[in-house]
Structure formats: structure tokens, C-alpha cells
Amino acid sequence: MEDDDQLPVHRQMRTTASLETVWDAWTDPESLSQWLCDSATGWPAQGSTLKLTWARFGFTIDYFIVEVERLKRVVLRAQIPGIGYQFMGVTLTRRGVTTNVSLKETVHEGCSPEERVESESAWDLNLALLKLYVERYFGRKRSTFFALLAAPFGYEQIRAHFTEPDKLSQWLGSDITWGAVGQPYAVTLDDGQKMSGTILAVTTHEVALSFDEIDGYLELKAIPVEPGKKAICLRGGGYGLAPEKAQELERTMEAACIRLFALLTGVQIA
């Protein structure tokens, strides 16, 4: 890969899924749209382009495929406005019954420490969702739900609200059981629905959870929306989830975002 010594973001994941399954999850547009983005088009061949769209965030990235070696490696390049070229390389290896995923991504020149942390956190959650998808739901289509609300907070502050049961109970739900990464959790959402599963990932400021009741997941995210401004984002999906159920969950998460905003700002909500 070009400028390989300037790739500070490096993440790894291990899965019991086959090499072929993980490869397809990274290169097949239909599979990409079930875990990484909202939709994907293109053809995974060297010299072609994969167009990945995150509709709810309102942007699309065209990834030119620089290099592809089937079942082993794919390198993609994107031109990000105002930043320049960004490279993303994915290398797969198989050892025994485990498929290893190694991801490297460039960050732009002058990238701040906070921006690097944000990129690392995003990939930690993405790879946790990839692992969930290829091990449990590969080939199934998902319906998604999404809530976003700008709010003032620091990452240490938001992490506490995403990981400490006494704080979670003030905005997400009740009857909370919580543990470490890889351990089970349970929450009764404010609409009475049970949510339980496994804590998939916890970063400096974000959390990924499996959501077994809907055969899916929920992400508790904190994202930059413009320079100096951040937003709470509750994003999830269910594999085989009915669209009307996804809409119901979206309303539940929108209400949770409002409660969390009130906690962070001290604003009273009627």
C-alpha cells in the first residue's frame, strides 16, 4: 500500500466465520450494506470503484480499488474533500479455525489526537458489528433505526453515561444488568421492551451491544458533526426486523436521546 509507514490507525478482529464469508462481507456490495454502510454499489475488482453511502448521515464515499488479492487483501483509496487521499487496507489470514482481520487506515496530515481517537473508536465498533454479522446473521437483510441529537459533552463524560448502570438508568431504561466487554447485559427500555445480549465493544466514548430480541445490535455513539460540535447518536439494526418495528424502535431511541440531552445540559424537559 502507498505510504504504508504513515498508517497510524490499525485495528484487528478475530472471528470463527470462514475466510470466504469474511471476504464477501468486505467486498460484496450487498453484504457491505448489511453492516458497514446503508447501501453499496460497484464491482470489487482492481481498478473499479465501490460507492458506499451512509444515507442517514448524508454522505457517500467512492472507494477506488487499488489492489485486490482474493481471500487475502484489498486496498481502497478515497479522495475526501478538504482532506485529500485516504487509504484503507484490509488483510485476511486463516489460522486453524480462526479468520483474522487486519485493518489499516490513513489519517490526514495534521490530524488531531481527538480525530485519531474518533477514527479508532469508529473502527472498533464497525469491526464488532462485522464479527456479529458474519458469525450470526450473514446473508440476512437488516432494517435499521437511527436517532441523532447535537449536544455539548466531553468524551469522558459521555462514556460514563454509556457504561455506568446508574447513569444508563436515567435515560435508556431500567432494571439494568451490566458487565465488561464480552459479558451479558440486560435493559428494560422505557417503552417496556426488553433488550439483552452481549456487550460487543466499549471504546473511549462509544459502545456496541448485540440486541438479541431483534436479532441485531445497538450502537451508543458520540460523533463529531462539524468542527467543535458533537452529537449523541443511537443507531441500530435487526436482521429480519420488520420495518414498522424498526420505526417503533427509532421513536424509542429518539426519546432516549432527548433524555440524555437533558442530563448533559441540565435542560428541563416537559
Protein Blocks (a to p, Z undefined) as FASTA:
>chain_A
ZZkllcfbccddddfbdfklmmmmmmmmklmmmmmmmbdcdjddehiacddddfknopac
ddddfbdcehkbccdddddehibpcddddddddehjaccddddddddehiafklmmmmmm
mmmmmmmmmmmmmmmmgoiacddddddddddddfklmmmmmmgmklmmmmnmghiacdde
hiacddddfkopacddddfbdcfkbccdddfknopadddddddfbghiacdddddddehi
afklmmmmmmmmmmmmmmmmmmmnopacZZ
